[in-house]
Amino acid sequence: QVQLVESGGGLVQAGGSLTLSCAASRTTVSSRTMAWYRQAPGNERELVAAITSGGSPNYADSVKGRFTISRDNARNTVYLQMNNLKVEDTAVYYCNTILWGSSFWGQGTQVTVSS
């Protein structure tokens, strides 16, 4: 019954910034590890960033120093702040968590970075 809804995607120029949001229902983000994945055409879905219930973040090497994952527990929302975007960041971004041995995914939000 977990529901994750991403928003905030769009078109941005290289070097620009964008913030993605993942609003959760029927679970509490503060008590779970939450993650952002992305999938570009022709590529496998890859882990971009994750944040544990304790607040410890982890990032893919390709986004370290540019992306920041965070939580707003009051709003039960996870964010991905993306700075200095590159064309290769273009992908559909998905929010994810694992509960009871199953992965739960949002519908995805498209991020397109133009040169």
C-alpha positions as CSV (number, residue, x, y, z in Angstrom):
1,Q,0.0,0.0,0.0
2,V,3.1,2.2,-0.1
3,Q,2.7,5.1,-2.6
4,L,5.5,7.3,-3.8
5,V,4.8,10.3,-6.1
6,E,7.6,12.1,-7.8
7,S,7.4,15.7,-9.0
8,G,9.7,18.5,-10.0
9,G,11.2,17.2,-13.2
10,G,11.4,19.3,-16.3
11,L,13.7,20.9,-18.9
12,V,16.8,22.7,-17.7
13,Q,20.0,23.9,-19.3
14,A,23.3,22.3,-18.6
15,G,24.8,23.9,-15.5
16,G,21.4,24.7,-14.1
17,S,19.6,23.3,-11.1
18,L,16.5,21.3,-10.4
19,T,14.9,19.9,-7.2
20,L,12.9,16.7,-7.3
21,S,10.3,15.7,-4.7
22,C,9.0,12.4,-3.6
23,A,5.9,12.5,-1.5
24,A,5.2,9.3,0.4
25,S,1.9,7.8,1.5
26,R,1.3,4.8,3.8
27,T,4.8,4.9,5.0
28,T,7.0,7.3,6.9
29,V,10.2,8.4,5.2
30,S,11.9,9.2,8.5
31,S,11.9,5.5,9.4
32,R,13.0,4.2,6.1
33,T,15.9,4.2,3.7
34,M,14.8,6.2,0.7
35,A,16.5,6.3,-2.6
36,W,16.5,8.0,-6.0
37,Y,17.2,6.0,-9.1
38,R,17.3,7.1,-12.7
39,Q,17.0,5.4,-16.1
40,A,18.0,6.9,-19.4
41,P,17.0,5.4,-22.7
42,G,19.1,2.4,-23.5
43,N,20.5,2.3,-20.0
44,E,19.8,0.2,-16.9
45,R,18.2,1.8,-14.0
46,E,20.9,3.1,-11.6
47,L,21.0,4.2,-8.1
48,V,21.6,7.9,-7.8
49,A,21.4,8.6,-4.1
50,A,20.0,7.2,-0.9
51,I,19.4,8.4,2.6
52,T,19.0,6.1,5.6
53,S,16.6,6.5,8.5
54,G,19.5,7.9,10.4
55,G,20.1,10.6,7.8
56,S,23.3,9.2,6.3
57,P,23.4,9.9,2.5
58,N,25.1,7.9,-0.2
59,Y,25.7,9.0,-3.8
60,A,26.7,7.5,-7.0
61,D,30.2,8.7,-8.0
62,S,28.7,10.4,-11.1
63,V,26.7,12.8,-9.0
64,K,28.9,13.3,-5.9
65,G,29.3,17.0,-5.2
66,R,26.4,18.0,-7.4
67,F,23.4,16.2,-6.0
68,T,22.0,16.3,-2.4
69,I,19.4,14.0,-1.0
70,S,17.4,15.2,2.0
71,R,14.2,14.6,3.9
72,D,11.4,16.8,5.3
73,N,9.9,14.5,7.9
74,A,7.0,16.9,8.6
75,R,6.0,16.7,5.0
76,N,6.9,13.0,4.6
77,T,8.9,13.9,1.5
78,V,12.3,13.1,0.1
79,Y,14.1,15.6,-2.1
80,L,16.9,15.4,-4.6
81,Q,18.6,18.8,-5.2
82,M,20.5,18.6,-8.4
83,N,23.0,21.3,-9.2
84,N,25.4,21.8,-12.1
85,L,23.3,19.5,-14.2
86,K,24.9,17.8,-17.2
87,V,23.4,16.5,-20.4
88,E,24.2,12.9,-19.2
89,D,21.9,13.5,-16.2
90,T,18.9,13.3,-18.6
91,A,16.8,10.4,-17.5
92,V,13.5,9.5,-15.8
93,Y,14.1,9.7,-12.1
94,Y,12.3,7.4,-9.7
95,C,11.8,7.4,-6.0
96,N,12.2,4.0,-4.2
97,T,12.0,2.3,-0.9
98,I,11.9,-1.3,0.3
99,L,9.3,-2.5,2.6
100,W,8.5,-6.1,3.7
101,G,11.0,-7.4,1.2
102,S,9.4,-5.6,-1.8
103,S,10.6,-2.5,-3.7
104,F,8.1,0.3,-4.1
105,W,8.5,2.8,-6.9
106,G,7.0,6.1,-7.9
107,Q,5.8,6.7,-11.4
108,G,8.9,8.6,-12.3
109,T,9.6,12.2,-13.4
110,Q,11.4,13.2,-16.5
111,V,14.6,15.4,-16.2
112,T,15.9,16.7,-19.5
113,V,19.1,18.6,-19.6
114,S,19.9,20.6,-22.7
115,S,23.3,21.7,-23.9
